[in-house]
Amino acid sequence: MIISKTPFRISFCGGGTDLREYYLKNQGSVVSTAMNKYMYVMVKDYFEKDKIFLKYSRTELVKNVDRIRHPIIREALKLTGVLRGVEITSMADIPSATGLGSSSSFAVGLLNALYTHLDEYKSPKELARDACQIEIEMLKEPIGKQDQYIAAYGGFRHILFNQDDSVSTDIIVIPKSIKEELESNLMLFYTGITRKASDILSEQKKNTKKKTEFLDRMKELSFELRESLLRKDITKFGELLHKNWLYKKQLASRITNPMIEKNYSLALKSGALGGKILGAGGGGFLLLYCEQGRQNAVMKSLISLRHVPFKLENHGTRIVYKDD
């Protein structure tokens, strides 16, 4: 039996520039981090060697890989060549469709476990590349590349999406004191709304050409955020998040809604310096930057939302258990 543990992610600035429609012409740039909420995938031999047994939010028992209903599992099995005699189980700390990159964390973690099952080592770069191949090339999902790379590599990273379709990623080295201060000033709230990211991202992709101005500005913010962190200065963190959110809302019609706007406004009035809805938007998690002295006031103003404490995660996908 093999168990992989893969982090979810939080994207700060530049999201949307990792879509191919943008980066092939302009180069994309994102600053994001892995967080200490995880996707767990277990892979083991199945007793009936001619069958595949799956357990996720539903169960499947099939003889032919093409009969698998879960698209990522189906394509990952085909890609790795594991076509029978396997049991796959997944569990997660956070619900799917909430803006934390769960589908890509699942794809990366599943691939890591399947390759380990085959006694093959794959680097973070290879796992991220294969996950992108599954989600973007095979399944035609209207998503970008940042989630797969941060799930595979982990850490606090600046990721560039180059015009030749390659990806460059560098860790942003943050002193322990700055990291602890940043963690203590970041707050995460669950809106209670799940949504299908592809619906919003499909519109965003169609809008890319006429929204390039906003994406360019979001890219600039990612570089500004990176430089401020390298200078050991997080004083502008909230301001940069706020600017990114204002630009992001221009990319598609369903990124925000009255409930999100109401709660974000309440948070700012209570002392938060900035924030954004994570992922495609429309629901999921609201990220805020708020200094500790004002956090109680923000918590009270957002009493209808669930506060979810978290920390930054240095590691990407890992195999945490492998029997002999």
Number of C-alpha atoms within 10 A of each C-alpha: 15 20 26 26 28 35 36 32 33 23 25 26 30 30 26 30 28 26 21 23 18 22 20 17 11 17 21 29 30 28 28 25 27 30 24 16 21 23 26 24 27 22 22 19 16 15 12 13 12 13 17 24 21 20 14 13 8 8 12 15 14 15 16 13 18 13 12 19 14 13 13 21 19 18 21 23 20 14 15 13 12 17 18 19 16 21 21 24 17 18 16 19 13 14 14 16 21 26 26 25 24 26 19 30 31 30 27 37 32 31 27 31 30 26 17 19 19 11 9 10 13 14 11 21 16 16 25 29 18 21 32 24 17 24 23 16 12 14 13 10 16 20 23 22 26 31 29 30 28 35 34 30 26 26 23 26 22 23 23 23 25 18 15 10 10 11 20 12 18 13 15 17 14 16 11 9 10 14 18 13 13 21 15 17 21 22 24 21 20 18 21 13 11 17 16 15 21 15 13 20 24 14 15 25 21 14 15 20 12 10 18 16 11 21 27 19 16 29 25 18 22 25 17 17 24 22 14 15 20 14 10 15 15 19 13 15 22 21 16 23 24 22 17 26 21 15 17 26 17 16 23 20 13 17 22 19 13 8 12 20 11 11 19 22 14 17 25 18 13 19 18 26 22 24 28 27 28 24 25 28 28 24 26 24 28 23 21 25 27 25 18 15 10 15 21 13 16 21 17 13 18 19 11 13 17 14 16 11 13 14 17 20 17 16 19 24 29 21 17 12 13 15 7 5
